Each structure stands twice: as C-alpha cells, then as structure tokens.
Amino acid sequence: MDAAVDFVVESPHTNELLFVEAKSINSPSAEWAGTFARSVLGPAAPEANHFLLLVLRNYLYLWKHYPHEGSELPDFSGRTEEVLKPYLENVRTSLRDMSGPSFDLLVKSWLTDISEGIVPPSVGKWMHAAGLDQFANGVLREEQRN
C-alpha cells in the first residue's frame, strides 16, 4: 500500500504493518475520522495485514479494515490524553495547545517505546485491548514525505 503516513511499525513475528498518521487536530466524530482516514490511505486498498492508526489531539482511531464509504467507523478508539497520559506527565503544554511538530514528537516517542517493548503498563493494557500486541518490539520507520 502506498499511503502517505507519518510512521510504519512492522510486527517482528508476523507480516502485519501498522500505518500511523499523527495530526495535531481534533476529530469532530468517528465518522469524520473515517472519511479522513480514507483520504490518508488514498486510492490503494490496503492488504489484509495492514492496520491504520489515526492519532489526533482528542482521539486515537484504529482500523483493522479499509474504511469504505458507509463503513467508516473504526474498529477501536480511545481518548488520546488517556492513552498517552504517561508521556504527558512531564510536558508543560496541553494537547490542545501543543504545536504540530511537538505533537509528532510525542507520538514518535510513544511509538519508539512500543517498538522497543518498554511501554508503561497502562499503554500495554491499551495495546492489548486494541489488539496491537503483535507490534511490541517491532521495527519503527518514520516515513519521509516529499
């Protein structure tokens, strides 16, 4: 799949890929996020082993299927502040006031910990609930945009 995403995490044990797009914006609804996810994915349909995680200021949305028109709702979602709480404890800026580059750096730090298998217990619980355990100790790639 040729999607314009910020990060890709490759599972170390399966051929699954987690495409991650981080945007320093709020989602007004899960339906809006589905439409936005389709625009991120572009015209290429992902393979069955591809997941998409959209990380926004207010929510994280996970699709384990291609968000088609009419079935755009994510398979799993969570409040960004709750999921990233351990990473926000030492940050003086709220998610609401965080700049785009700072937000990207926060998400990258979280994904780096996932890829190194050193996430805080609360993040590990979220990953398990979301069905993303297979990406622990994975390979993290930061995608270069032209």
SELUM-318410 format. One line per 3 residues: for each residue y, x, z of N, C-alpha, C. Coordinates in nm, 4 decimals, decimal comma. Each point is the difference from the previous one (the first is absolute). Layout:
<sites>
Y X Z Y X Z Y X Z  ... .
</sites>
This chain:
<sites>
-0,1173 0,0846 0,0000 0,1173 -0,0846 0,0000 0,1230 0,0886 0,0000  0,0976 -0,0333 -0,0766 0,1225 0,0772 -0,0106 0,1135 -0,0779 0,0663  -0,0006 -0,0034 0,1325 0,1027 -0,0725 0,0736 0,1061 0,0970 0,0486 .
0,1220 -0,0481 0,0077 0,1105 0,0811 0,0497 0,0105 -0,0208 0,1506  -0,0772 0,0760 0,0763 -0,0008 -0,0114 0,1447 0,0469 0,1316 0,0616  0,0282 -0,0051 0,1297 0,0491 0,1182 0,0704 -0,1123 0,0937 0,0436 .
-0,1112 -0,0577 0,0442 -0,1098 0,0798 0,0553 -0,1345 -0,0564 -0,0447  -0,0994 0,0874 -0,0015 -0,1386 -0,0403 -0,0234 -0,0846 0,0695 0,1051  -0,0879 -0,0769 0,0635 -0,0950 0,0567 0,0951 -0,1389 -0,0209 -0,0586 .
-0,0744 0,1093 -0,0141 -0,1357 -0,0050 -0,0524 -0,0984 0,0031 0,1163  -0,0953 -0,0905 -0,0008 -0,1026 -0,0015 0,1033 -0,0877 0,1237 -0,0134  -0,0345 0,0654 0,1125 -0,0844 0,1189 -0,0079 -0,1483 -0,0319 -0,0227 .
-0,0392 -0,1258 0,0209 -0,1417 -0,0355 -0,0064 -0,0356 -0,0965 -0,1118  0,1006 -0,0658 -0,0552 -0,0247 -0,0965 -0,1080 0,0938 0,0350 -0,1150  -0,0087 -0,0732 -0,1068 0,0922 0,0245 -0,1117 0,1196 -0,0951 0,0058 .
0,0315 -0,0506 0,1199 0,1092 -0,0947 0,0156 0,1349 0,0719 0,0107  0,1027 -0,0659 -0,0535 0,1359 0,0525 0,0032 0,0919 -0,1031 0,0643  0,0911 0,0484 0,0839 0,1015 -0,0850 0,0612 0,1346 0,0396 -0,0584 .
0,0589 -0,0890 -0,0794 0,1319 0,0221 -0,0572 0,1021 -0,0552 0,0988  0,0994 0,0815 0,0342 0,0983 -0,0393 0,1009 0,1398 0,0061 -0,0600  0,0698 -0,1109 0,0087 0,1391 -0,0067 -0,0431 0,0840 -0,0300 0,1238 .
0,0971 0,0868 0,0298 0,0895 -0,0165 0,1139 0,1388 -0,0356 -0,0524  0,0536 -0,1086 0,0488 0,1339 -0,0437 -0,0405 0,0788 -0,0376 0,1244  0,1195 0,0519 0,0088 0,0880 -0,0248 0,1136 0,0741 -0,1326 -0,0186 .
-0,0779 -0,1069 -0,0192 0,0540 -0,1349 -0,0173 -0,0838 -0,0961 0,0826  0,0520 -0,1189 0,0225 -0,0746 -0,1039 0,0700 -0,0638 -0,0943 -0,1006  -0,1117 -0,0546 0,0398 -0,0676 -0,1006 -0,0810 0,0354 -0,1385 0,0533 .
0,0521 -0,0877 -0,0851 0,0284 -0,1355 0,0472 -0,1260 -0,0840 0,0199  -0,1111 0,0365 -0,0670 -0,1239 -0,0768 0,0146 -0,1172 0,0797 -0,0580  -0,1200 -0,0418 0,0350 -0,1207 0,0632 -0,0550 -0,0099 -0,0269 -0,1499 .
0,0449 -0,1170 -0,0443 -0,0027 -0,0315 -0,1431 0,0924 0,0939 -0,0777  0,1197 0,0239 0,0558 0,0933 0,0935 -0,0632 -0,0634 0,1387 -0,0079  -0,0660 0,0420 0,1067 -0,0645 0,1315 0,0016 -0,1067 0,0094 -0,1080 .
-0,0733 -0,1092 -0,0242 -0,1008 -0,0010 -0,1054 0,0608 0,0182 -0,1379  0,1109 -0,0666 -0,0235 0,0703 0,0156 -0,1281 0,0508 0,1436 -0,0139  0,0550 0,0540 0,1073 0,0484 0,1373 -0,0013 -0,1157 0,0974 -0,0237 .
-0,1136 -0,0240 0,0645 -0,1176 0,0863 -0,0177 -0,0449 0,0016 -0,1455  0,0014 -0,1151 -0,0653 -0,0377 -0,0054 -0,1418 0,0932 0,0857 -0,0840  0,1289 0,0016 0,0355 0,0939 0,0823 -0,0763 -0,0252 0,1485 0,0249 .
-0,0431 0,0360 0,1201 -0,0332 0,1393 0,0314 -0,1234 0,0433 -0,0784  -0,0992 -0,0873 -0,0060 -0,1253 0,0339 -0,0673 0,0171 0,0098 -0,1507  0,0961 -0,0716 -0,0532 0,0199 0,0047 -0,1444 -0,1080 -0,0758 -0,0737 .
-0,0106 0,0226 -0,1296 -0,0929 -0,0774 -0,0814 -0,1469 0,0394 0,0170  -0,0262 0,1192 0,0523 -0,1389 0,0456 0,0126 -0,0662 -0,0656 0,1210  -0,1113 -0,0640 -0,0214 -0,0755 -0,0597 0,1099 -0,0740 0,1097 0,0754 .
0,0083 -0,0010 0,1326 -0,0693 0,1030 0,0766 -0,1512 -0,0203 -0,0039  -0,0713 0,1058 0,0263 -0,1454 -0,0089 0,0072 -0,0392 -0,0621 0,1334  -0,1252 -0,0382 0,0123 -0,0470 -0,0674 0,1204 0,0121 0,0876 0,1244 .
0,0031 0,1310 -0,0174 0,0060 0,0900 0,1152 0,1435 0,0407 0,0353  0,1002 -0,0705 -0,0535 0,1396 0,0314 0,0266 0,0614 -0,1041 0,0928  0,0688 0,0493 0,1007 0,0713 -0,0843 0,0953 0,1492 0,0269 -0,0180 .
0,0833 -0,0971 0,0328 0,1439 0,0192 -0,0031 0,0568 -0,0365 0,1362  0,0768 0,0927 0,0579 0,0685 -0,0240 0,1264 0,1501 0,0097 -0,0257  0,0685 -0,1085 0,0231 0,1449 -0,0064 -0,0156 0,0601 0,0071 0,1398 .
0,0765 0,1062 0,0271 0,0601 0,0209 0,1314 0,1493 -0,0280 -0,0120  0,0434 -0,1081 0,0632 0,1404 -0,0397 -0,0011 0,0551 0,0070 0,1421  0,1281 -0,0146 0,0159 0,0603 0,0111 0,1339 -0,0570 -0,0999 0,0997 .
-0,0292 -0,1204 -0,0459 -0,0446 -0,1021 0,0947 -0,1510 -0,0256 -0,0015  -0,0669 0,0230 -0,1127 -0,1440 -0,0263 -0,0084 -0,0708 0,1045 -0,0846  -0,1275 0,0181 0,0305 -0,0919 0,0746 -0,0853 -0,0936 -0,1030 -0,0611 .
-0,0239 0,0100 -0,1297 -0,0889 -0,0922 -0,0707 -0,1082 0,0804 -0,0696  -0,1230 -0,0439 0,0158 -0,1149 0,0679 -0,0603 -0,0726 -0,0949 -0,0937  -0,0226 0,0475 -0,1219 -0,0806 -0,0743 -0,0973 -0,1254 0,0794 -0,0294 .
-0,1124 -0,0677 0,0089 -0,1286 0,0583 -0,0386 -0,0435 -0,0575 -0,1342  0,0909 -0,0708 -0,0630 -0,0210 -0,0602 -0,1311 0,1335 0,0063 -0,0738  -0,0033 -0,0217 -0,1284 0,1230 0,0002 -0,0782 0,0784 -0,1275 0,0288 .
0,1257 0,0107 0,0435 0,0778 -0,1212 0,0293 0,0449 -0,0714 -0,1276  -0,0861 -0,0883 -0,0488 0,0300 -0,0772 -0,1212 0,0968 -0,1120 0,0326  0,0706 -0,0455 -0,0997 0,0878 -0,1147 0,0176 -0,0849 -0,1181 0,0451 .
0,0423 -0,0610 0,1088 -0,0765 -0,1113 0,0560 -0,0909 0,0438 0,1140  -0,0371 0,1271 0,0068 -0,0800 0,0515 0,1120 0,0618 0,1316 0,0472  0,1275 -0,0094 0,0354 0,0769 0,1184 0,0340 -0,0056 0,0368 0,1472 .
-0,0529 -0,0871 0,0830 0,0005 0,0271 0,1430 -0,0850 0,1216 0,0320  0,0482 0,0832 0,0917 -0,0764 0,1191 0,0367 -0,1253 -0,0365 0,0781  -0,0935 0,0932 0,0011 -0,1223 -0,0184 0,0785 0,0245 0,0253 0,1479 .
0,1027 0,0802 0,0282 0,0292 0,0355 0,1388 0,1480 0,0351 0,0095  0,0615 -0,0320 0,1123 0,1398 0,0377 0,0210 0,0213 0,0286 0,1476  0,1083 0,0662 0,0291 0,0359 0,0302 0,1381 0,1474 0,0341 0,0069 .
0,0578 -0,0169 0,1171 0,1413 0,0346 0,0189 0,0123 0,1518 0,0014  0,0879 0,0522 -0,0810 0,0177 0,1442 -0,0137 0,0327 0,0648 0,1338  0,0887 -0,0620 0,0766 0,0405 0,0562 0,1284 -0,1185 0,0131 0,0955 .
-0,0921 -0,0951 -0,0031 -0,1171 0,0063 0,0873 -0,0976 0,1076 -0,0452  -0,0234 0,0096 -0,1309 -0,0958 0,0978 -0,0521 0,0520 0,1419 0,0187  0,1288 0,0198 -0,0252 0,0578 0,1346 0,0073 0,0656 0,0300 0,1351 .
-0,0258 -0,0821 0,0991 0,0626 0,0152 0,1312 -0,0118 0,1421 0,0563  -0,1163 0,0642 -0,0046 -0,0082 0,1360 0,0541 0,0922 0,0993 -0,0719  0,0319 -0,0267 -0,1250 0,0845 0,0897 -0,0791 0,1490 -0,0305 0,0196 .
0,0296 -0,1171 0,0531 0,1384 -0,0404 0,0207 0,0504 0,0331 0,1408  -0,0916 0,0377 0,0894 0,0382 0,0242 0,1392 0,1031 0,1115 0,0149  -0,0065 0,1020 -0,0827 0,0922 0,1126 0,0111 0,1107 -0,0029 -0,1047 .
0,0120 -0,1108 -0,0709 0,1025 -0,0136 -0,1026 0,1136 -0,0833 0,0580  0,1203 0,0464 -0,0169 0,1161 -0,0693 0,0578 0,0519 -0,1121 -0,0903  -0,0436 -0,0034 -0,1235 0,0466 -0,0997 -0,0953 -0,1036 -0,1113 -0,0119 .
0,0459 -0,1237 -0,0001 -0,0923 -0,1122 -0,0166 -0,0465 -0,0059 -0,1452  -0,1105 -0,0673 -0,0231 -0,0477 -0,0191 -0,1374 0,1067 -0,0680 -0,0851  0,0712 -0,0931 0,0592 0,1048 -0,0742 -0,0714 0,1111 0,0916 -0,0503 .
0,0327 0,1040 0,0784 0,1107 0,0884 -0,0342 -0,0443 0,1313 -0,0652  -0,1285 0,0186 -0,0172 -0,0529 0,1250 -0,0533 0,0307 0,0126 -0,1496  0,0415 0,1194 -0,0410 0,0274 0,0245 -0,1420 -0,1313 0,0039 -0,0780 .
0,0094 -0,0153 -0,1308 -0,1191 0,0043 -0,0853 -0,0795 0,1287 0,0154  0,0647 0,1189 -0,0089 -0,0747 0,1252 0,0155 -0,0639 0,0140 0,1383  0,0679 -0,0466 0,1050 -0,0574 0,0069 0,1348 -0,1214 -0,0916 0,0121 .
0,0098 -0,1169 -0,0613 -0,1122 -0,0939 0,0023 -0,1204 0,0604 -0,0733  0,0234 0,0607 -0,1153 -0,1081 0,0653 -0,0743 -0,0643 0,1101 0,0825  0,0819 0,0782 0,0717 -0,0511 0,1081 0,0845 -0,0844 -0,0552 0,1153 .
0,0427 -0,1113 0,0566 -0,0768 -0,0657 0,1063 -0,1375 -0,0428 -0,0522  -0,0015 -0,0639 -0,1163 -0,1265 -0,0445 -0,0597 -0,0878 0,1204 -0,0345  0,0599 0,1051 -0,0522 -0,0762 0,1207 -0,0335 -0,0620 0,0613 0,1246 .
0,0731 0,0024 0,1099 -0,0531 0,0531 0,1259 -0,1214 -0,0805 0,0450  0,0091 -0,1309 -0,0086 -0,1097 -0,0893 0,0371 -0,1217 0,0236 -0,0902  0,0228 0,0079 -0,1306 -0,1102 0,0230 -0,0938 -0,0609 0,1397 0,0172 .
0,0819 0,0977 0,0351 -0,0513 0,1347 0,0260 -0,0953 -0,0028 0,1182  0,0378 -0,0698 0,1061 -0,0896 -0,0113 0,1161 -0,1292 -0,0709 -0,0369  0,0091 -0,1035 -0,0833 -0,1213 -0,0692 -0,0452 -0,0893 0,0979 -0,0759 .
0,0601 0,0762 -0,0913 -0,0798 0,0928 -0,0812 -0,0583 0,1135 0,0830  0,0643 0,0321 0,1122 -0,0518 0,1058 0,0869 -0,0898 -0,0549 0,1106  -0,0137 -0,1324 0,0062 -0,0877 -0,0618 0,0992 0,0516 0,0106 0,1423 .
0,1331 0,0022 0,0175 0,0578 0,0158 0,1337 0,0957 -0,1143 0,0345  -0,0341 -0,1210 -0,0359 0,0890 -0,1133 0,0269 -0,0087 -0,0421 0,1462  0,1104 -0,0533 0,0529 -0,0030 -0,0573 0,1343 -0,0994 -0,1169 0,0045 .
-0,0540 -0,0300 0,1177 -0,0995 -0,1084 0,0110 0,0468 -0,1337 -0,0584  0,1264 -0,0355 0,0179 0,0478 -0,1288 -0,0519 -0,0043 -0,0025 -0,1526  0,0277 0,1124 -0,0636 -0,0057 0,0076 -0,1463 -0,1449 -0,0053 -0,0459 .
-0,0888 0,0660 0,0735 -0,1429 -0,0066 -0,0318 -0,0530 -0,1417 0,0069  0,0446 -0,0763 0,0989 -0,0415 -0,1400 0,0125 0,0515 -0,0813 -0,1188  0,1259 0,0250 -0,0404 0,0555 -0,0715 -0,1147 -0,0769 0,0336 -0,1264 .
-0,0312 0,1282 -0,0198 -0,0754 0,0411 -0,1186 -0,1357 -0,0686 -0,0043  -0,0651 -0,0075 0,1148 -0,1322 -0,0654 0,0054 0,0141 -0,1488 -0,0327  0,0982 -0,0660 0,0612 0,0207 -0,1431 -0,0249 0,0337 -0,0256 -0,1465 .
0,0759 0,0929 -0,0630 0,0390 -0,0161 -0,1404 -0,1125 0,0381 -0,0960  -0,1045 0,0644 0,0509 -0,1097 0,0429 -0,0869 0,0314 0,1293 -0,0730  0,0726 0,0911 0,0652 0,0405 0,1245 -0,0642 -0,0600 0,1240 0,0668 .
-0,1042 -0,0155 0,0789 -0,0614 0,1143 0,0686 -0,0442 0,1096 -0,0959  -0,0379 -0,0365 -0,1211 -0,0522 0,0968 -0,0956 0,1036 0,1025 -0,0448  0,1278 -0,0229 0,0317 0,1037 0,0935 -0,0438 0,0361 0,1035 0,1068 .
-0,0579 -0,0123 0,1199 0,0215 0,1021 0,1027 -0,0598 0,1311 -0,0499  0,0700 0,1076 0,0220 -0,0404 0,1337 -0,0463 -0,0024 0,0086 -0,1522  0,0783 -0,0831 -0,0654 0,0061 0,0000 -0,1464 0,0982 0,1027 -0,0518 .
0,0167 -0,0015 -0,1303 0,0931 0,0917 -0,0665 0,1263 -0,0780 -0,0335  0,1137 0,0479 0,0506 0,1285 -0,0647 -0,0244 0,0721 0,0729 -0,1125  0,0435 -0,0778 -0,0988 0,0829 0,0552 -0,1078 0,1323 -0,0741 -0,0029 .
0,1073 0,0765 -0,0066 0,1300 -0,0596 -0,0211 0,0257 -0,0004 -0,1490  0,0207 -0,1161 -0,0553 0,0173 -0,0131 -0,1441 0,1406 0,0406 -0,0400  0,0100 0,0701 -0,1099 0,1287 0,0438 -0,0523 0,0482 -0,1007 -0,1038 .
0,1207 -0,0459 0,0177 0,0577 -0,0947 -0,0956 0,0969 0,0726 -0,0906  -0,0006 -0,0392 -0,1257 0,0928 0,0606 -0,0951 0,1281 -0,0773 -0,0071 .
</sites>
